[in-house]
Amino acid sequence: MTRPIGSAGRIGRSAVALTAAAAAWAVTATGLAAAPAAAAPAAATTLKPGDSCTVADLGTRHPYIKTTEVTPTITHFKGWFVTEGTTGTQTVSTSTQTTIAVSVGVNGGAEGKFGIDALTAVGVTLGLNVKVDFTSTSTESSALTWNFAQPGYYGAYKGTKKVTGTYGSLNCNRVQQGDGSWALKWIQGPGNGNFTTYTTLEEGVVRCQDKVPASSIMAKAQLLLDCGAPTAKAVHPAGAVAPTAQQEKDRAAQGQAVAGDTSAVRPAATGRNALAALDCGSAAYKLAVPGTPLSWGAPLLASDGVRLRPSSIFSAHLDNWRLCNVTENNGVIEASLWNWGNGGCAAIPGQYASTEQAVLMTVPCAEDDLQRFYIYRDVPGSSKIGVQNKYTGYMIGHDRYADGEFLRQYSGGRQDGTATYGLVQV
């Protein structure tokens, strides 16, 4: 049964053409990022659209669960006869019936912190202990050891609750109240997708004559036992039983589903090499770390990335940015970021679009969603903003405050407020 919980928007999909040097450097720069340490997920967010947020949240995003569906599923199964004289403890090697892989989003795999937060939120929403570590039931052992106390026809099984559904994204932005005042609220941001996960595997045996709860994992195993089939009633030697027609049918359906499933493949990007005719505003801005001398500085070399740099008379306008092709929807600005110093546009390299902590670069300007950014703003009178890449949905931030530190993308943003910047006109 599907349970609706909310709604959300969608991230556009496109790609960018990079020079060979830039691409080669991006490999090195991405490799410089420390891999996130494996740890237990933090408490899932219970945020919902309209809740209050703070300035420190401008550079973050959080998932919220829109719909969920829980389906008892058999992952491993074997029909097994126990005859007189063969009762007792036996080990049954079950066959894989269904494989369930944990996935979040269009690429079918991990999406960094945001993906883990989404799965954690699923568990909180349903009150279930679900997998958040991007594993698969195919990696689980299929052997089952059981004490068979009575002769009979058994189904030895392992199963789980398959949990699927959809999620949306929440971003912090200014919202005008009914009385004309402004406040920071969580709004439905761009980005939504599907998730699949599962609960801890359950194992056991079931017979045709057993009374089991409806819609339980055991009931699914009993259905697979195909109690009305001749196999179930035949006299048979002790041990494994050939698959029934129902089992063969289910396995064939599973194989077709896997062969035809393209949900785990990110759509191929199509870049455009032609320069875009940008419509840029006359004002130039610094994207500054609030209250400090450091701001976004574009590189002189195409193979370098955008870094935190001090602003001075020697900055050669590399710290000056213009907003181009600006649109606004529901209070959120969308723009390309053109650098006055090197004439390039800020972008995430296409081949690292789904990579946590990929480095922000500048490339020749083009009509490309990897070069488009959403800007979330504080209330009027404040210059503080958060920046999100349109294509990836990741927030732009930095790992530490230091001269020369790269600007990177983070799937959930920087939760300590270091992804909040100042859009300061110069």
Backbone torsions as a table, in degrees:
resi	resn	phi	psi	omega
1	MET	NA	130.6	-179.1
2	THR	-91.1	134.4	-179.3
3	ARG	-115.6	112.3	178.9
4	PRO	-72.6	140.4	-179.6
5	ILE	-127.5	-23.2	-179.5
6	GLY	179.4	-158.3	178.4
7	SER	-150.4	164.3	-179.5
8	ALA	-157.3	173.4	-179.6
9	GLY	-89.1	-156.6	-174.3
10	ARG	-144.2	141.6	176.6
11	ILE	-85.3	133.9	175.4
12	GLY	-70.2	160.0	-178.1
13	ARG	-126.3	129.3	176.0
14	SER	-159.6	-161.8	179.3
15	ALA	-154.2	177.2	-177.3
16	VAL	-135.0	145.3	175.9
17	ALA	-93.5	125.7	-178.9
18	LEU	-116.3	153.6	173.8
19	THR	-70.5	158.3	-179.3
20	ALA	-62.2	-37.7	-179.8
21	ALA	-65.3	-42.8	-179.8
22	ALA	-63.3	-41.8	-179.6
23	ALA	-64.3	-42.6	-179.2
24	ALA	-64.1	-41.5	179.3
25	TRP	-65.9	-36.4	-178.0
26	ALA	-60.7	-33.7	177.6
27	VAL	-60.8	-45.4	-179.4
28	THR	-65.8	-45.5	-177.2
29	ALA	-63.4	-40.7	179.6
30	THR	-64.5	-37.1	-179.5
31	GLY	-66.7	-23.0	179.4
32	LEU	-69.0	-20.7	-177.7
33	ALA	-73.4	131.2	177.8
34	ALA	-68.4	134.5	178.8
35	ALA	-67.1	137.8	179.7
36	PRO	-59.4	134.2	179.6
37	ALA	-71.0	142.3	177.3
38	ALA	-71.2	129.2	-178.4
39	ALA	-156.1	161.7	176.9
40	ALA	-65.8	139.2	-177.8
41	PRO	-65.3	147.1	176.6
42	ALA	-70.3	167.8	179.6
43	ALA	-56.6	132.8	-176.1
44	ALA	-65.7	144.9	177.2
45	THR	-70.5	143.8	173.8
46	THR	-113.0	21.9	-178.4
47	LEU	-67.0	153.2	175.8
48	LYS	-142.8	159.0	179.9
49	PRO	-54.6	134.2	179.5
50	GLY	99.6	-13.6	176.1
51	ASP	-69.1	155.7	-179.6
52	SER	-75.7	148.2	174.2
53	CYS	-134.3	178.6	-176.6
54	THR	-124.9	173.5	178.7
55	VAL	-58.1	-35.8	-180.0
56	ALA	-65.6	-17.0	-179.3
57	ASP	-89.4	-5.9	-175.4
58	LEU	-59.8	-32.6	-178.8
59	GLY	-97.8	22.2	-179.5
60	THR	-124.4	166.3	169.0
61	ARG	-145.4	155.2	-178.3
62	HIS	-136.5	147.2	176.0
63	PRO	-81.7	152.8	165.8
64	TYR	-136.4	146.0	-171.6
65	ILE	-88.9	127.3	-177.5
66	LYS	-95.4	-50.7	179.1
67	THR	-139.2	154.0	176.2
68	THR	-140.1	152.8	173.8
69	GLU	-144.3	130.0	-179.1
70	VAL	-114.5	124.8	-175.9
71	THR	-130.1	116.6	173.0
72	PRO	-59.5	131.5	-174.1
73	THR	-138.5	135.6	176.1
74	ILE	-90.3	123.7	-179.5
75	THR	-97.0	-32.5	179.6
76	HIS	-138.7	143.4	-176.2
77	PHE	-154.9	149.0	171.7
78	LYS	-154.2	126.5	170.7
79	GLY	-73.0	139.2	-170.5
80	TRP	-146.4	123.9	175.6
81	PHE	-94.5	134.6	172.4
82	VAL	-118.1	118.8	-179.3
83	THR	-105.1	171.6	175.3
84	GLU	-56.2	132.7	179.3
85	GLY	90.2	-6.9	179.2
86	THR	-116.4	10.7	177.3
87	THR	-69.6	166.9	-178.0
88	GLY	115.5	-168.7	-176.4
89	THR	-77.1	127.0	179.0
90	GLN	-137.4	151.4	176.6
91	THR	-105.0	123.7	-177.3
92	VAL	-110.2	124.5	175.4
93	SER	-89.4	105.0	-176.3
94	THR	-82.7	158.8	177.9
95	SER	-99.6	146.3	178.7
96	THR	-67.2	126.6	180.0
97	GLN	-103.1	-46.0	-179.1
98	THR	-144.3	136.4	175.7
99	THR	-108.0	129.0	178.4
100	ILE	-118.7	120.9	178.7
101	ALA	-109.8	137.3	177.5
102	VAL	-72.4	130.1	179.1
103	SER	-150.5	151.2	175.7
104	VAL	-139.9	125.8	173.6
105	GLY	90.8	-179.7	-171.7
106	VAL	-70.3	-24.3	-178.6
107	ASN	-88.5	1.5	172.8
108	GLY	71.4	7.3	-179.0
109	GLY	-131.7	-153.9	-177.9
110	ALA	-72.4	145.4	171.5
111	GLU	-125.7	47.5	176.1
112	GLY	60.9	-148.5	-176.3
113	LYS	-60.0	-38.2	-178.2
114	PHE	-61.2	-42.0	179.5
115	GLY	-64.5	-42.7	178.3
116	ILE	-64.6	-42.4	177.9
117	ASP	-61.3	-37.9	179.9
118	ALA	-63.5	-45.4	-179.5
119	LEU	-68.2	-36.8	176.4
120	THR	-63.5	-39.9	177.9
121	ALA	-64.5	-33.8	176.5
122	VAL	-61.0	-47.1	-179.9
123	GLY	-60.6	-41.3	178.9
124	VAL	-66.8	-41.9	-179.0
125	THR	-60.7	-41.6	-175.1
126	LEU	-96.0	-11.6	-176.2
127	GLY	71.2	30.7	-179.4
128	LEU	-118.4	153.2	174.7
129	ASN	-92.8	97.4	-174.8
130	VAL	-104.6	160.3	179.0
131	LYS	-73.4	134.0	178.1
132	VAL	-124.3	6.4	-173.3
133	ASP	-105.5	20.8	171.7
134	PHE	55.4	53.4	178.3
135	THR	-108.5	-177.9	-179.9
136	SER	-136.3	147.6	177.9
137	THR	-68.2	-15.6	179.3
138	SER	-70.1	-16.6	178.8
139	THR	-87.0	-7.6	-179.1
140	GLU	-79.4	146.8	178.2
141	SER	-63.2	140.0	-178.2
142	SER	-100.1	-8.8	179.8
143	ALA	-76.5	138.2	-178.3
144	LEU	-130.1	126.3	177.9
145	THR	-106.1	126.7	-173.2
146	TRP	-143.8	146.4	176.2
147	ASN	-93.0	103.7	180.0
148	PHE	-86.2	108.1	-173.6
149	ALA	-84.8	-23.7	-176.3
150	GLN	-132.4	151.0	173.1
151	PRO	-64.3	154.5	177.2
152	GLY	154.6	-179.0	179.1
153	TYR	-100.8	119.4	-173.7
154	TYR	-119.4	152.8	166.4
155	GLY	-110.4	112.9	175.8
156	ALA	-89.5	127.0	-171.4
157	TYR	-141.2	157.9	162.9
158	LYS	-127.8	140.1	-177.2
159	GLY	-152.5	173.0	-177.3
160	THR	-153.3	174.4	171.1
161	LYS	-100.3	113.4	176.7
162	LYS	-79.6	127.8	-176.6
163	VAL	-117.2	118.8	179.3
164	THR	-127.3	166.5	177.4
165	GLY	164.3	-164.0	-178.5
166	THR	-129.4	153.1	178.8
167	TYR	-132.6	161.5	173.0
168	GLY	-125.4	-177.7	-176.8
169	SER	-124.4	141.4	176.8
170	LEU	-113.0	132.4	173.9
171	ASN	-125.0	152.6	179.7
172	CYS	-91.1	129.5	-179.7
173	ASN	-154.0	163.0	178.7
174	ARG	-76.2	141.5	-179.2
175	VAL	-134.2	133.8	178.6
176	GLN	-83.5	130.3	-178.5
177	GLN	-81.4	170.5	179.8
178	GLY	-62.5	-27.5	-179.8
179	ASP	-89.2	6.8	178.7
180	GLY	93.2	-11.6	178.4
181	SER	-78.0	170.0	-178.5
182	TRP	-118.1	151.4	177.1
183	ALA	-151.4	157.4	175.6
184	LEU	-89.4	126.4	-177.5
185	LYS	-134.6	153.7	170.1
186	TRP	-76.3	125.6	-179.8
187	ILE	-119.1	163.3	176.4
188	GLN	-74.1	109.4	-178.2
189	GLY	-89.9	177.9	177.8
190	PRO	-70.8	147.1	176.8
191	GLY	111.3	119.9	171.9
192	ASN	-151.0	168.4	-179.1
193	GLY	-176.4	-174.5	179.8
194	ASN	-107.3	155.5	174.5
195	PHE	-134.8	154.5	173.3
196	THR	-139.7	130.8	175.4
197	THR	-150.6	-175.4	-178.4
198	TYR	-154.8	161.7	179.3
199	THR	-89.4	177.5	178.7
200	THR	-58.6	140.4	-179.5
201	LEU	-66.0	138.3	174.8
202	GLU	-110.3	141.5	178.3
203	GLU	-130.3	156.3	-179.7
204	GLY	173.0	-172.1	174.9
205	VAL	-130.8	153.9	-179.7
206	VAL	-144.1	146.3	176.5
207	ARG	-112.9	164.5	-179.3
208	CYS	-61.8	-36.4	-174.5
209	GLN	-83.6	-3.4	-179.3
210	ASP	-72.9	140.0	173.8
211	LYS	-91.6	117.6	-175.2
212	VAL	-126.9	154.3	179.0
213	PRO	-62.6	137.5	176.6
214	ALA	-63.1	149.3	177.6
215	SER	61.9	21.0	176.4
216	SER	-96.7	166.4	176.3
217	ILE	-61.7	-38.8	179.5
218	MET	-63.4	-38.8	178.7
219	ALA	-64.9	-37.4	176.6
220	LYS	-63.8	-38.8	178.1
221	ALA	-67.2	-38.2	179.8
222	GLN	-66.2	-36.7	176.4
223	LEU	-63.6	-40.1	179.3
224	LEU	-68.8	-25.9	178.0
225	LEU	-63.8	-21.7	174.4
226	ASP	56.6	63.1	-171.0
227	CYS	-64.1	-21.0	-179.7
228	GLY	-86.9	-5.0	-176.8
229	ALA	-75.6	153.0	177.0
230	PRO	-56.1	-31.7	-179.5
231	THR	-58.8	-39.0	-177.2
232	ALA	-67.1	-25.5	-174.3
233	LYS	-102.8	-10.7	-174.1
234	ALA	-75.9	153.3	170.7
235	VAL	-76.2	131.1	-169.5
236	HIS	-146.5	144.9	175.2
237	PRO	-63.9	159.1	178.4
238	ALA	-63.0	147.3	175.6
239	GLY	116.7	-159.8	-173.2
240	ALA	-66.3	149.1	179.2
241	VAL	-115.0	139.1	177.1
242	ALA	-59.7	145.7	-179.3
243	PRO	-56.2	142.0	176.4
244	THR	-79.3	172.3	178.7
245	ALA	-60.5	-38.3	179.9
246	GLN	-64.5	-42.1	179.7
247	GLN	-64.6	-43.7	179.0
248	GLU	-62.3	-39.9	179.7
249	LYS	-63.3	-45.1	-179.3
250	ASP	-64.1	-40.1	-179.8
251	ARG	-67.0	-39.3	178.3
252	ALA	-63.1	-41.6	179.2
253	ALA	-64.1	-39.7	178.1
254	GLN	-62.7	-42.3	179.8
255	GLY	-64.3	-39.7	178.3
256	GLN	-66.6	-38.2	-179.5
257	ALA	-64.0	-41.9	179.5
258	VAL	-66.8	-42.9	-178.2
259	ALA	-64.4	-34.7	-175.5
260	GLY	-94.5	1.3	-175.4
261	ASP	-84.4	116.0	177.1
262	THR	-113.1	12.8	-176.7
263	SER	-67.8	-22.5	-177.5
264	ALA	-86.5	1.3	-177.5
265	VAL	-104.2	119.9	177.1
266	ARG	-69.6	133.4	179.6
267	PRO	-55.3	139.6	179.5
268	ALA	-65.2	135.4	-179.1
269	ALA	-84.2	149.9	178.9
270	THR	-123.5	107.1	-176.7
271	GLY	-82.3	164.5	176.8
272	ARG	-128.6	127.3	-174.9
273	ASN	-86.8	-21.0	-176.0
274	ALA	-70.0	140.1	177.2
275	LEU	-68.4	142.2	179.0
276	ALA	-87.6	145.8	173.6
277	ALA	-85.7	95.5	-174.0
278	LEU	-81.3	140.9	173.5
279	ASP	-103.1	94.9	-173.4
280	CYS	-101.6	144.1	174.5
281	GLY	-69.6	158.5	-178.2
282	SER	-76.3	-22.4	-177.4
283	ALA	-76.2	141.2	174.4
284	ALA	-108.7	147.3	-175.7
285	TYR	-132.5	152.3	164.1
286	LYS	-100.2	140.0	173.5
287	LEU	-102.3	89.5	-165.9
288	ALA	-102.9	149.8	167.5
289	VAL	-72.8	119.7	-172.4
290	PRO	-53.6	130.4	174.3
291	GLY	74.6	16.6	-177.8
292	THR	-134.4	168.2	179.4
293	PRO	-79.3	-11.2	-172.2
294	LEU	-92.3	142.5	177.3
295	SER	-147.3	173.8	179.9
296	TRP	-63.2	125.5	177.1
297	GLY	-121.3	121.3	179.3
298	ALA	-72.9	153.7	-179.1
299	PRO	-83.6	155.7	171.0
300	LEU	-79.0	-35.6	-178.5
301	LEU	-93.3	137.8	-179.0
302	ALA	-63.2	-24.7	-177.5
303	SER	-85.4	-1.8	179.7
304	ASP	-96.5	174.1	-179.6
305	GLY	-117.2	171.6	177.2
306	VAL	-73.1	131.9	-176.2
307	ARG	-129.6	163.1	169.4
308	LEU	-76.1	124.9	-179.0
309	ARG	-136.7	151.0	173.4
310	PRO	-73.7	145.2	178.0
311	SER	-92.0	133.6	178.7
312	SER	-155.4	-178.6	178.3
313	ILE	-68.3	-11.9	-179.3
314	PHE	-98.2	7.6	-176.8
315	SER	-74.3	-14.0	176.4
316	ALA	53.1	37.3	178.9
317	HIS	62.8	10.3	175.9
318	LEU	-69.3	-14.2	177.1
319	ASP	-99.6	8.6	-178.9
320	ASN	-109.6	130.2	-176.8
321	TRP	-127.6	147.4	174.5
322	ARG	-119.1	146.5	177.2
323	LEU	-90.8	125.9	-173.9
324	CYS	-124.4	151.6	-179.0
325	ASN	48.0	50.3	-172.9
326	VAL	-76.7	133.1	169.8
327	THR	-129.6	163.6	177.8
328	GLU	-139.8	133.2	179.9
329	ASN	-137.7	120.1	-179.1
330	ASN	52.6	39.0	175.6
331	GLY	84.6	-0.6	-179.8
332	VAL	-105.2	125.0	178.1
333	ILE	-80.9	140.0	169.7
334	GLU	-121.7	131.7	-175.8
335	ALA	-157.6	159.3	165.8
336	SER	-91.4	147.4	-178.4
337	LEU	-109.0	102.8	-178.0
338	TRP	-95.7	130.6	-178.6
339	ASN	-93.6	128.6	-177.1
340	TRP	-67.7	-33.2	-174.2
341	GLY	-76.1	-42.7	-177.3
342	ASN	-114.2	-1.6	175.1
343	GLY	73.6	8.4	179.5
344	GLY	-99.5	170.9	177.7
345	CYS	-111.1	141.5	177.0
346	ALA	-63.0	140.3	-177.7
347	ALA	-158.9	155.6	168.5
348	ILE	-96.5	129.9	178.9
349	PRO	-57.2	133.4	-174.7
350	GLY	-57.4	-39.3	-176.7
351	GLN	-72.6	-10.3	178.6
352	TYR	-117.6	23.5	-175.2
353	ALA	-57.9	-35.2	-177.7
354	SER	-102.0	15.4	-177.0
355	THR	-93.1	124.4	174.8
356	GLU	-63.4	132.6	177.8
357	GLN	69.3	23.6	171.7
358	ALA	-62.7	144.6	-174.5
359	VAL	-80.3	138.2	174.2
360	LEU	-75.5	134.1	-178.9
361	MET	-128.1	177.0	169.0
362	THR	-119.1	138.5	-176.9
363	VAL	-138.1	167.7	174.5
364	PRO	-55.5	135.4	-174.9
365	CYS	-67.8	138.3	-179.6
366	ALA	-152.1	167.0	174.0
367	GLU	-78.4	96.3	-171.2
368	ASP	-156.3	130.0	-178.4
369	ASP	-67.3	-19.8	174.4
370	LEU	-68.9	-15.8	177.2
371	GLN	-104.3	8.7	179.6
372	ARG	-107.3	143.3	-176.0
373	PHE	-135.8	141.1	170.5
374	TYR	-89.9	139.2	179.4
375	ILE	-118.8	118.8	179.3
376	TYR	-101.1	131.8	-169.7
377	ARG	-115.6	150.1	171.0
378	ASP	-73.7	176.1	-179.4
379	VAL	-62.7	155.4	179.5
380	PRO	-52.8	140.6	-176.6
381	GLY	101.3	-16.0	177.3
382	SER	-113.0	143.3	179.7
383	SER	-94.7	2.4	-171.9
384	LYS	-75.5	138.7	-175.7
385	ILE	-141.3	165.9	165.8
386	GLY	-123.6	149.5	-174.1
387	VAL	-125.5	132.4	-177.3
388	GLN	-131.2	133.4	176.2
389	ASN	-73.4	133.9	-175.5
390	LYS	-66.9	-41.9	-175.1
391	TYR	-72.8	-49.4	-174.0
392	THR	-84.2	-27.6	-174.0
393	GLY	81.2	-4.5	-178.7
394	TYR	-78.5	152.0	178.2
395	MET	-91.5	149.0	178.7
396	ILE	-91.7	134.3	-180.0
397	GLY	-159.8	-173.8	176.7
398	HIS	-133.7	152.2	-175.2
399	ASP	-76.3	-39.4	178.4
400	ARG	-148.0	157.8	179.4
401	TYR	-84.6	108.9	-179.4
402	ALA	-163.7	146.5	175.4
403	ASP	-62.5	124.8	179.6
404	GLY	93.7	-1.4	179.8
405	GLU	-70.9	135.7	179.9
406	PHE	-69.4	147.8	164.6
407	LEU	-85.5	132.3	-175.0
408	ARG	-132.7	168.9	174.9
409	GLN	-102.8	141.1	-179.6
410	TYR	-130.0	128.6	-173.4
411	SER	-58.3	-37.8	178.9
412	GLY	-108.8	5.1	-176.2
413	GLY	83.2	-175.0	177.3
414	ARG	-103.2	112.6	-171.8
415	GLN	-73.6	-9.1	-179.7
416	ASP	-91.6	7.6	177.4
417	GLY	89.1	-0.7	-177.8
418	THR	-76.1	-2.4	175.6
419	ALA	-100.9	14.5	172.8
420	THR	-96.2	125.6	-177.2
421	TYR	-121.8	171.9	176.3
422	GLY	-111.1	128.1	175.6
423	LEU	-92.6	92.0	-169.5
424	VAL	-106.5	117.8	-179.0
425	GLN	-71.6	140.0	-179.0
426	VAL	-113.9	NA	NA
